[in-house]
Amino acid sequence: MIDEYGREIDYIRISVTDRCNLRCVYCMPEEGVPSISHDEILRFDEITRICRVLAGKGFKKVKLTGGEPLIRKGILSLIKEIKAIDGIENVTVTTNGVLLEEMYGALADAGVDAVTVSLDTLDPEMYRRLTRRGELETVLRGLTLAMRENRIPLKINCVSVYGVREQELLKVAALARDNAVHVRFIEMMPIGMGREFTFVGEEEIRRMLEEAFGPAKTYGGVLGNGPARYWEFEGFKGKIGFISAVSHKFCSSCNRIRLTSDGFLKTCLQFDEGADLRRILREGGSDEALAAAIDEAVGRKPLGHNFGEKNTFPEGKTEECHR
Ligand code: SF4
């Protein structure tokens, strides 16, 4: 689909659950996280139906996120069903990695096209502090298995929050030196609890990395579906990427929309613009009605976010995992 500003929109990020087995400090409170009731969450047949309608409109890429997508029961069947839709070329998953070791083989068998694992630090104590419930060792076991088996292209996303020591970011970056895996540093978007944290910006991280690993060259190719820009460091097996939504706003080339786990189609992470697709589904609406709502919502897709300008941060929690 081409939107009002001439952007080709062919990528949807679908949150399959608002729940998570971690409680990252920049995402959720430690206790008392309100969760969406089971009945309100889209069923798999509803998600695949939306994907089919989107494929008919030229969507090719689907990312399954959460919350933590791997805790949703039956996720592997959903992956297979979406993969089987004509026109969908690419189904990828982001995960915090807690269940990666356990599910890696099944994800590969289901035909997942890529997995992105979130990892902000290699210090066990810091990891426990940031995620409140996680054990670094569990995620590392999953990553080691994934790198050894190498059946699914793998990336690591690192949210660079101030307070995580410089050495830690270097250690995460060094995973791309020692393994054929790309490591991307993500600027935290000032949404929900993320507003309370300050991220380390791209320039600062690049400076740290160049001091430690030598000069970097920009990588001209495209890797994956998203807005990451990549750099190559001498001697590294993988690349270092930056997803810098605030310091290097990429809205002008935005190719994505999002579906919340309760069926709201969001056309920009910052705004509540979009369409209530669950209502249409549950009121017995036709595929044509869904398609019309999608057209209308994409037609109104905002030109861009205004994060970084004072008093423009939205209130409350955003459902999608920050990482
Ligand atoms: S940031 Fe992602 S992994 Fe962490 S609690 Fe939020 S949804 Fe879970």
Boltz pocket constraint, residues with backbone or C-beta under 6 A from the ligand:
constraints:
  - pocket:
      binder: B
      contacts: [[A, 19], [A, 20], [A, 21], [A, 22], [A, 23], [A, 24], [A, 26], [A, 27], [A, 28], [A, 66], [A, 67], [A, 68], [A, 96], [A, 118], [A, 319], [A, 320], [A, 321], [A, 322], [A, 323]]
      max_distance: 6.0
